[in-house]
Every structure is written in structure tokens, then in C-alpha cells.
């Protein structure tokens, strides 16, 4: 099994020694069934500095989904109004339903130095890159094989056979966009994939340009000399 957070990262969060920084947008994308949702849940459970961007969607809730936790479920007219007002950072239509990311809560979190996790597809990732390139870290999750991908979809037991066939058909197009992402993780084992994503997140948080408080920190060090 994989570890939770690296010891150094956990210590920085506990002792308050973090240098002030701007938050980042961490995107996980994959074909349906490749594991991005599972990885997202694991990250959120183990990293208190990370929060989930709750999308709006026009589709009906699936069994077990909760309003405000998994999605904000809205009607088509409300969705159209949000698009017209520019209230969405990105939006796309997937299998006849529309999904979008509300702008305001994301911008507030980034300004406060919190990181925001996105479980979106390649279309949404492209739109985020256009609007917030410097804040974006994108990871594409691949399955180890096509038979494994189909088995995972059937194990979920949430979709009818025709929906599963549609998702498998769409997977080839989704996977063709892997090269547009900053990182690619092959999900052979969920704990190994989790460790890989944690390593990516830790490194991206330490980028010099994201640590907005470094200048003040260095000046304070120099003043002690």
C-alpha cells in the first residue's frame, strides 16, 4: 500500500512553516473507468490543503451521489444563464449532459493559497489552460490495458450495456489527448498511481514562481546575517 502524505509535506502543514504561495489547479483526466475519480477521493481524504471543485451538471444524480458534495445538479436553463454571464471557467457536453466549473469559488481558493482539484475531461482542461495557464497542473491517467478498462466499467455496475459500449468507443478519442497534459500516470495499481500523483503535487507546490512569499522570506533570512 502507498503512504499518505510525505513526512516533509505533513510537517510543513502542521508547523505552519509554509512560505506564502498562490494555489494551483490540479486536473486529473482519464477515460471513464481508468481511475481518476478514485484517485481524486484518495487525495482529498489525505491532503487537507486540497479542495475539490464542485461542478454543475444538467444530468440526474447517480445512486449514492449527493447534491453539493459530488455535483450541483441544475436544469438546462440555469446552466445556459451561467454560461451567458461568464460564471463558468470551463464547460463541456458529455454523453448528452453538460458539466461546468463555477468560476468564483476557484478564484477565491487560489488567492488564499489553497489548491483546487478538478475531475474533468480534456475539453475542460483546454479551457482551463486558456484562462489560467500559470495556475494549471494537468495529469492524464491511463489504464494498463483496454480489457482492464472495460472490466472496471462493468464492475461499477452503474451503467447499462449500451452506455458502457459508448464509453469504450469514446475512450480512444479521450486517450488521444494524452500528450496535451503535463504528466501521464499509468494506473496499474491504484496505490502506486496515488504515490505518483502525490509526488507531482508536492513538486509543483515548491515551484519558485508559485511561492509568492519567497522574496520576503529570503530578505528576513538575510536580515539575520
Buried (B, 14 or more C-beta within 10 A) or exposed (E): EBEBBEEEBBEBBEEEEBBEBBBBBBBBBBBBBBBBBBBBEBBEEBBEBBBBBBBBBBBEEEEEEEEEEBBBBBEEEEBEEBEEEEBBBBBBEBEEEBBBBBBEEBBEBBEEBBBBBBBBBBBBBBBBBEEBEEBBBBBBBBBEEEEBBBEBBEEEEEBEEEEBEBBBEBBEEBBEBBEEBEBEBBBEEBEBBBBBBBEBBBEBBEEEEBBEBBEEEEEEEEEEE
